[in-house]
Amino acid sequence: MNQKTVKLLKKYADLKGIDKKQIKREWLSLNETEKDKKRQEIVSVLVKK
């Protein structure tokens, strides 16, 4: 995971009230295709914020 992804996940976790460690575990369990979809979903949620 690079710093850009970590920042996105932290902001998303704060917004949703999810534990940062839990979101990191979920992220690391995804394959590349799933990560792309999840990243797009997170960005769209953060932009709407």
NORRAJO-V357491 format. One record per pair of residues at least 12 apart in sequence whose C-alpha atoms are under 7 Angstrom apart, sorted by sequence separation. I is the first residue (numbers start at 0). GAP is how many residues later the second one is. D is the distance in whole Angstrom. If there is no record, write none. Layout:
# NORRAJO-V357491
I,GAP,D / I,GAP,D
This chain:
# NORRAJO-V357491
11,30,7 / 11,34,7
